[in-house]
Amino acid sequence: MDIKVIYEPILRQTVEEVTVFDATLKKEADEMIELMKDHNGIGLSGNQVGLNKRLIVFGYHQESKEDELPEIPYQALVNPKIIKFSKEKDTLDEGCLSLPGLELPVERSSGIIVEAQDLTGRKITIKTKGIPARIIQHEIDHLNGILFTDHVKNYKKINDYQFAKIVFCGSDDFSRIILEEIINNKLNIFSVITETDKGAGRGHEIAQTEIKKFAKENSIASFQPTDKGELQFILEQLKPDLLILASYGKILPSSALEIPAYGCLNVHPSLLPKYRGATPIQSVIFNGETETGVTIMQMSPTVDAGGIISQTKYPIDKIDTSQNLRKKLAEIGARELIKAIPIYLSGQAKIISQNSEDVTTTKKLTKDMGEIDWKLPIEVIDRQIRALNPWPSTFTFMGGKRLKIIDAELKGNELYLKTVQLEGKNPADWQDFKRGYSNQLTNTDWFSKIQ
């Protein structure tokens, strides 16, 4: 028996009345009370532990006279029903074992009268007020598929969610923009996980990831697991409430997704289920899409296939490169994530399953994808240049040497080069390059096709 956390389907179901009063029911009630005690709870419903039964338990043992909560005898109610509510109401902070750590103000009736049965089936009537009345109302709500956050009018305040211990997985500039927004909103990032340092540049000097740099700057603990086993071990030790992933670069093992109490969220730069995979930004430009966007989703064992929490569309500009579009989508994703976190953690998100019929996937980029085929329409070449900027970049050949096309612009039906780089040389302005290499350029089969 374990406690179900938000988005377990049974928490939103109205459960069945109990008709059999036997030793099994008594055992289940006893186990629920012990589980409730182990988690420092004061109430628990049948569907919170996966039972399709109208059964609640509650109670509290007062540790000292200074304790704010009163002594409440441990008891079980079967098929409870409130037959009368007091007109007097009060508002107090409530929490829930199915939404661990979250506390928000809820208005309820101060007193109630309840009809129920005990564990033998005998009918009983309880008249109570104060904390016991609040607990019973809370637990009967559970039996009807209602969370306490359903009663909260202002549940979207980001400051109410600073309780959640968050582990952030990311590695690059896209990740950094999102992590900065999380930090700026004072959420509790207590560690980050990033890729291992790699060689970069011509000298292959070891370079730290953007997230590792940011973590150091902000005194956040960082981890760089080398394999899935080490990643799993790290998460088991950290025991986060929530994991957020954005452009991490590695696939999390499915078992790791089960460790955070509230699960795992992903910020993905496409309108899922379209453009799943590692290169959604490059792919939408290359394919001539007119719009893209950002999806905030609940992660699942199948990559990029989780339930959609929110989506935001963005029109692609005709001059967008993958580099500047990446920055725009990171900024959009950061804002949307901050909006989504309160909705998600309060159990109010309407999570939508992806339509498998609409799935498209992207390919991993390779250097040879950058070679320009000048037989293609000029608008296709323009998209290729913009999509593969900055990596792996597009290129052609001049006099047996590779000429990198760094920047270009399509004006009407003509392609204007802006910046190029000849193999072994520094980047150069195209007009200056033309003057310096006019003879070599006229001997190419592509020079006549560009401006």
N, C-alpha and C positions, 0 to 999 in steps of 0.2 A: 504494500500500500504506500503510495506516495502522493504528494500534493501537486495537483495540476496547476500550471501557470497559464496566464492569458493566452488566448487563441487556441487552446485545446477546445475542440468543438463541444464537448459535454458541458463546458462552463456556460454556454449560451443556449442550452436546452432546458425545457421544462421537464423535470424528471417524474417518474411514475410513482404512484402511491404504493405504500407497502401493504401487502395483503397476507404475508406469511410472517408470523412472529415466532421465531425458533431460535435455536442456539447459534445459528449462523448470524442472525441479526444482532444478537447480544455480543458476539465476538467482534463483529464489525464496529459496533459502537465503542467497545472497549479499546480497540485498535485506533480508532479515530481520536479518542480522548488522549491516548498516549502520544500519538503523532502531533496533536495540537500542543501538548505540553512541551514536547521536544523542540518545537519551533516557536515557543514563547507566544502562542496564540491564545485567544480567549473564546474562539468559536470556529466551527468547521461544519461544512455541509457535505452530504453524500456525494454530490457530483464534483466537489473539489478533490475527492480522492478516487474519482472514476466510477462511483456507484450510481446506477440509475434508480435511486431510491430517495423518497422524501424522508430523509433522516438528518437531523442536526444534533450536534453536541456542543456544549459550552460550559464554561466555568473558569474560576480563577482562584488561586491560592495566594492570599495576602502574605507577603514576606515579612512586613513590619507595619507598625502603626503609621509610619510616614508614607506608606505606599498610597499613591493617588487612586488606584483602583480598589473597589471594595471586595471583600471576600464573597465569592459566588460559588455555591456548591456545584460540583461537576454533575451534569445530568444529560440525558438524551431525550429528544422529543421526536416522535414518529408522526408523520402526516400532519405537521403543525399548520394551523390556519388562524390568522388574526381576525377576530370577529368585531373588535372595536378599537379605534384609535382615539387618544385624547385630543382635544382641540389645542391644547398647549403644545408648542414645539420648541425645540432648541437645536442649536448648531454646534457640533463638535467635530474635531478631526477624527477621521477613521482611517484604518489601514486594513490590509487583507493579506492572508497568507498566499493567495493566488496572484497578488500584485506586490511582491516582497519589497519592502522599503518605502513604498509610496504612502503618503498620508495627505489627505485633502479634506476640507470641511464639508460636512453633509448635514442637511436639515432633516430631522425626523420627529415624529410624535414622541413626547416625553413619556407617555404611558400607553400600555396596550393590554388587551385581554386576548388570550390565546386558547384555542381549543386544540387538543392533540391526543396522542396515545402514548403510553409508556411502552417499554420493550416487550411487555407481555400482551399488549393489545388493549389494555384497560384505558378507557377514556378519562382524560384529565382536563381541567381548566386552570389556567395560570393568569393571575392578574399581577402585573409588574410595572415598574417605572424606572427611570434613570438608565444606568449602564446596562443592566440585564435586558431592558426593553429594547435598547438600541442594538445589542448583540443579536437578539432574536429576529428583529426586523431585517438586519443585515443578512443573516443566514437564510431566512425564508426567501429573501430576494434571490439568493443563489439558486435555490430550488426551482425558481421561475426563470432562470437564465439571465438574471439582472446583476450587474456589478455595481459596487458602491459608487464608482466613477460615473455611472449613468445619471446619478442625482446631482453631480457637481456642475454648477453653471459655468465656472471659469476654470476649466481643466487644462487650458492651453498655455498657461504661464510657464515659461521655460525655467524660471527660478525654482519651481516646485519639483524639478527633476534632477536637482544637483545631488540627490542621494545616490544615484546610480553610479556604480564603479564601472567605468568604461575602458575597455582595451581597444586601441585603434590600430588597424593593420593597413599600412600603406608604404609607398617607397619614393614617389616622384613628386614633381611640381604640382600635378593634379591633386595628389593626396595632401600636399602641404596646404593648399588653399582651403581645403575642407577642414583639416585639423585646426588651422588658425581660427576659423569661424567657430568651431566647437569651443576652443579655449576662450575666445572673445565673449562667448555667452556663459562663461564660468561653469561649464559642465565639468564633471569629475573624470578627467582623463588621468588615470593613475599609472598607465604604462602604454608604450607603443611596441608594435612588432613590425620589423622592416626587413627587407632583403639584406643578404650579406654584402659587404663592401666588394666592389669589383674594380678591375683595371679599366682606365679610361684614357682616351687621347692616344697620340702617337707613342708616347713613352709608357703607356699602360700603367700609369701611376694609380695606386689604390685610391678610389674615391668613395666617400661616404654618401649614403642616400640622402635625399632632401629631408626625409622624415627623421633620420638619425641626427642630422645637423639641427633641425628645429627642436628635437627633444633635448639636446644638450643645451641649447640656448634658453630653454624654459625649464630646465632641471626636472625633466620627466624621464623616468627609467625607460630604457630601450632594450629590446631583445632582438637578436638576429639568428633565428634557428636555421640550421643547415639542412634539416629534413623534416618530414611530417611527424615523425616520432618525437623529435625534440620540440616541435611546435605544440603537439598534444600535451607533452609534459609541462611546458610553460603555462599553458592555459589551465591545466588542472591545478597548478600551484597558485595561480593568480585568482581563480574563481571569480571572474567578472560577472556583473549583473547584465551587461550588454557588450557585444562586440560590434564595432563598426569597421567596415572594410571599404577602401576606395583605392583602386589601382595599386594593389599590393604586389602583384607579379607572380604569385604562387597560388595554387589551389589548396584550400583548407580541406583536411580529411573530414569525411562526414561525421565521424565520432566527435571531432572538435566542435562542431556546430551545436552539439547537445550540452556543452559545458556551461555557457552563460545562462543565467536564470531566465532572462528575457529573450534569449536567442541572439541572432546575428542579422545586422542590416548591411546592405550593400548600396553604394552610390554608383550607378552604372550610366555612362554617357551615351545612351541611345534610348529609343522608344521601344523597349522590349514588348513583345518577343522578337522584334526585328533587330538584327545586328548583334546577336550574342557573340561572345568571344573577345579576343584581345585587341582587335583593331577597329572598333566601331566608328571612331571619329574619322580615320583615314578612309574607311570604306564608304561612308555616306557621301563624302566629297568625290571620291573616285567614281562612284556610281551615278553621280549627277542628281542626288536627292535635293529637294528644295527645303526640306525641314528635317530637324533631328530633335534631340531633347535629352532630358535626364530622367531616369527612373530610380526611385527609392524602393528597394524591394527587401523582402524577408528571404534570407539565404536558405538554400536547400541543397541536398547532396548533389543534385545535377546542376552543373555550372550555369549560372544566369537564368535558371528556370524557376526561381522562387516566386511567391505571391507578390503582386504589385501593391505597394502602399500608396504611392503617389507618382504622377508623371507630369512633367512640364515640357511643352513644346518650344522649339526655338527655330526661327527661319534662318536658313543658311545663306549668307551673303555670297555674291558671286566672286568676291576677292578673298574669301576666308581660306586660310591655310589650316592644316591640321594643328599647327602650333597655336595660332590665335583662337581657333574654335575650341581647342582643348581648354584654354584659359577661361573663355566665356562659359563653357559648360561646367567647369569646376566651380565658378562663382555662383552659377544658378543652382548647382547641386548642393553647395554649402548652405545656401539660403533655404532650399527645400528640405534639406535634412533637419535643420533647426525647427522648421514648422512641423515636420513629421514626428520628431522624437516625443513630444508630449502626447500627441494623438496615439502613437504606438504604445508607449509605456502605460498609458491609462486604459488600454484595452478598447479604445474607441475607433481604431483604424478599421476601415472596410477593405479587407485584403482581397484582391481579385486574382484569380488564377490566370496564368498566361494561356492563350489559345495556341495549342500545338500546331494548328494548321497555318499559323502566320509566322512561324519561326524561320528566321534566316540566320546564317552563321558567317563569321568573318575568318579570313585567313591570316596566319602570322606573316609579317613582312620579312622579305629577304632582299639582299642588295641587288640581285639581278632583276627584281621587279622594277627597278628605277630606269632601266634602259628604254629610251624613247623609240617608238616605232613611228617614223615620220610619214608612213602611209596612212596612219589613222587620221580622222578628222581633227582639225586644230583645236576644237573645243574639248575633245577627249584628252589631248595632250596637255591642255591647260589644267584640266582636273587632275591629271596625273602629277603634274608639277606641284599643285597646291596640296594634294593629298599626301604626298611623300616628303613634304617640307616639315620638319628639318631632317628626318631620317626615314628611309635610307637615302633620300634625295634622288632626283632624276639626273640622267646624264646621257650624253651622246659622245661621238668621237670626232677628233680633228687631228689629222696627220698621225694617226696611230695612238694618240694620247686621249685619255678620258677627259671630257669637259663636263663639269658639274653645272647644272642649271639650278642656281640657288633661288632666284626670284624672277617672276615673269608676270605679265598682265595681259588679259584678253580684252581687246578693244574692237567691238564689232566682230568681224570674222578674221581679225589679224592678231597674231601673238607677238607681243613686245617683250623681249628679254630685258631684264633689269640688272641682275647680278649673276656673274658666272665665276667659275674657278677651274683653271686648267690644272691638270695633274702635276703636282710638285710645286705649284705656285699659290700665291695668296688670292683671296677673292678680289674680283675687279668689276668696276662698272662696265656694263656691256658696251656703251658707246666708246669708252677708252679702249676696251679690249678689241673692238672692231678695227679701230685705227691701227693698233699694234700688230694685228694678225690678219690683215685684209687679204694677203695672198693665200694663206692657208685656208681661210674661210671660203674663199671663192672656189676652192677645189673640193669642197664637201658637197654631198648630195642633198643636204638639208638647209643650207644657208638661205636659199631663195624662199623658203617657206616661212621665215620669221622676219620681224622688223628690228 
